[in-house]
Each structure stands twice: as C-alpha cells, then as structure tokens.
Amino acid sequence: MIIKYITFLTGIIWSYSIIKTQSVFSKKAGLIFKVFVSKVSWLTLIAACYFGYKNFSIQYTIIGIACGIILVHLGFYFLKKLLISKFSEKNILLFKSFFEYTLIGWVIYYIFF
C-alpha cells in the first residue's frame, strides 16, 4: 500500500513539475513546450489522479495532490532563490536563452528528421 501511494505521489510531482516548467520559458519556446510536452504531462497528471482515486480514498487522493503541488511550488521557489544567489542575472538569462533555442532546434530536428 505504501509503495502504491509513493508511486501516486511521484506521478503527481513529476507531471506537475513539467507543467510548471512551462511558465519559465518565453512565449515562442513556451508554445513549443506546451504543444509537445505539456499536453502529455496534463494527461499524466489526470491519470495519476485517477490512479489515486481508484486505489485510495478521496481524502488520501486530495491530500496527495495537494502535497505534490505544494512540494513542486516550494521546489521551484527555493531553486529560484538558489540560482539568483549563485549566478548573476546576465548568466541566468544567457543560459535560459541557450536552453530555449536548443529546445526549439531539437523540436525542429525531431519534426523533419
């Protein structure tokens, strides 16, 4: 029973963290991310909620969903604070731009090849 609940929490945290990651990207990369990655993550989140509903009581399911969402938000908050304290804003913006263009290039490569 504990392993099932840990699996349920892992699914919630995993899918919601990918959905939350979409808000970090700019509009052009966010659109590509939304179309190719976020849709699958929403389906995974819905499937994880259904798994929780079928295997546990509604109370445990809601507690698990709430805990997963809170953990993801706390993780993003502390990661943001850590990155801001370790790197300058220029370096963060440079890495973010590099990552966005790499994502766009990867999707274009995936579509055409």
N, C-alpha and C positions, 0 to 999 in steps of 0.2 A: 504494500500500500504506500509506503514511504517513497519507494522508487518511482511509482506512478506519479505521485504528487511532485516529486523533484523534476521528473520529465515534463509535466504540465507547466511548472514554473519556468523551466528552461525554454520551452517553446514560446511562452508569453514574453519573456525577457528578450529572447533572440529576435522574434518577429517585430516587437515594438521598438527595439533599438534600431533596427534597419529602417522602420517607418520614420522614426525621429531623426535619423541621419539625413533624410531628405531635406529637412529645414536648414541644414548647414550650407548646402550648395547654392550657387547663383541660379537665376531663372533658367538659363539655357541648359546648364548641366542638371538642374533640378527637374526639368521636363524630361530629359532622357532617363534620369534616375527613376522618376515617377512611372514612366511607361514600362521600363524593363525590369525594375527591381521591386519597387514599392507595391505594385499590384500583387505580386506573388507573396509579399510579406503580409499584406492585408488578408489574403486567403489563408496564409499560415496562422495568423492571429485568430481568425474566425474558427479555423479547425482546432486550434489549441483550446479555445473557449468551449467549443462543442465537446471536445475530449474531456475537459474538466467537468462539464455539466453531466455527461453520461457516466463518469466514474466516481464523482464525489457529490456531496450535497451542494445545493445552490449557495449556501453560506460559505463553504470552503472554496467554491469556484470564485465567488466575488472577492473573497479575501485574497486569493492567489492573484487574480487580475489586478487588484488594487496594489498589492505588494510589488508585483512585477513592474507596473507603471511607475510607482514611486522610486523603485531602485534604478530604473533607467533614467528618470529625471535627475536623481541625485548623482548618478554616474556622469551624466553629461555636464552637470553643474561643476562638480569637482574637477573633471577633466579640463573644462574651460579655464577654471582658475589656475590649474597647474600649467597649462600651456601659456597663459598670459604671463605667469610669473617666470617661466623658464626662457621664453623666446620673446623677441621684440615683435611689434605688430607688423613690421615690414616682412620679417621672416615667415610669420604665420600666413600673411596674405600671399606671399610668394609660393609657399607650399600648397596652399589651398588652390591657387590658380593652376599650378602644375598638376595637381591631382584632378581638377575638373577637366582640363584639356586631355589628360591621359584617359579619363573615363569616356569622354566624347570620342577620342580616337579609337579606343577599344570597342565601343559600340559600333562605330562605322566599319571597322575591320570585321567585326562579327557579322554584320549585315551583308557585306559584299563578298566575304571570303568564306 
